[in-house]
Structure formats: C-alpha cells, structure tokens
Amino acid sequence: MTERGPDAATLRGLAIDALASANLEEKCRLTRLAGERWFARTLSLSAPSDPSLPSRPGRPREPALVSPRHVPRRSVHTLEGRIAMIHALAHIELNAIDLALDIVARFCGQPVPRSFFDGWMLVATDEARHFGLLSDRLEKLGSRYGALPAHDGLWQAVEATAHDLAARLAIVPLILEARGLDVTPSLLGKLTEVGDAETAAILDIIYNDEKRHVAVGAKWFRFLCARQRIDPARRFQELVRECFRGEVKAPFNDRARAEAGLTPTFYRSLSSLSH
C-alpha cells in the first residue's frame, strides 16, 4: 500500500489505509502518522475521494482465527503459558487499534466536535504502542505474534454496532475496554509473584492508558445522551441488552471505572445478564 500525497490525505483516508493494511508494522506506522498529522492540524477530516471503509481489517495470514475454546491455555506459571497470555493480549491490542480507527472512519460524518476525533486518535496511537510493546516482548521470549491461534470475537462488536455511534461507545470502550480495568490488577500481581517484571511493566502501562480510553468513551457517550436529554445509565443498559452477546462479569474494579467516569449505576444491574 502506498501512502497518498499530503495534499489529498484526510484523517478518514489515513485511518482507512491503516485499518486495511495487512502488514502490521505498516498498520502501526500509518496509525501513528494519522495521529501526528491530525494533532498537528495538517489533515482535514474527510473528502469524497477517501477510500471505502473495509468490511474487515487487514490481517496477515497468521494467526489462525479459531473458536475461543481452541485458544491455548494461559498461565503465568510457565514460560509457554506466559507466551500464550502475552500473545492473547497482543491480539486484543491489535483489534483495539482497528476498533479505534473504525470509530474515526465510520462516524466521521456525525455532528460531533473535532475533539471527538482527538480522543479516538489518542486511543488508536496508544493501542499501536501497546501492540508494539507486546510484540517485542514475545520476540524476547522466543516467540512472535502470529505463532499461536487467536479468536475473532472482538470484531463482532464492530458489526453489531455499525449502525449507531452511541451503541459503539457503549460496547467497545464501556464494556470491552472497561473489562481490562477489572482483570489487569490481579494479572499484574501474578506476574510480579513469578518475577516477570518486564511483562508486568508493559501491563502497567496498558492499564493506566486504558483508564483514559474508558474515560474517552464515557465522555462522548454522556455527550450524546445529554444532547438527546436521556439518562445515560439507562440508555447504556438498553444498548448493552440490544447489542452485546457476551456476559457482563463481576467482580468490577469500581474505583478505576469511576475514575474513568463509568459509575456503578451503569453496569451493576447488568452483571447477571448472559446472552
């Protein structure tokens, strides 16, 4: 894929280029480029000449995508288990890059302030950095991203919420990313116990960045609800019931969620749902 000229490039166009790239180094490079140029205010938002939004993100031939039941077991107590865990996290972060790029590209016609796109390009560039850190860690442990199978569940959230920005914000940052706030602290503790300080340091970076990502989602979800004069917690629950096929699992990291603007009134009543 060749980068288009600087005069023709738009944020939406560069986001789509990054989303469509099957070369993961190029995907991360284009994501960083889009972020740098957007924050430098050298890009317009979109143009009629922008490429079409792909139905799926570009991916290399590996990893093979399988049912979640067939993904390798993850444990911090063996090297193989830690590699499987880091590989699974790298796969999540790769999907997170594309989820953020898709929000930018798919919803650029929405009547939202430019700062909406500031928030999501910050998320996209963070996710690209996280993927790089985890990929490098896999290589230092004698493996690589793509060496193990992975599952495709995260991209289902795009398909289920393609019709509605509020639904996308409810499911991606406020369900999927918020789940990371719940599970990462215990994982950090286990990694510290087994002496894997290098992986723990990467997860600590991701954990603190995820708080900001959930906050971006919560801010704009509340913005959309305020504009319609509807209760955000009630609307969140309606959208989760409508669009999310997974389970909203306790226990919750209430403190970290609240710091990000996601208070228990949003999610507590959903914790027994299983679709």
Order of alpha helices (4+ residues) and beta strands (2+ residues): alpha-alpha-alpha-alpha-alpha-alpha-alpha-alpha-alpha-alpha-alpha
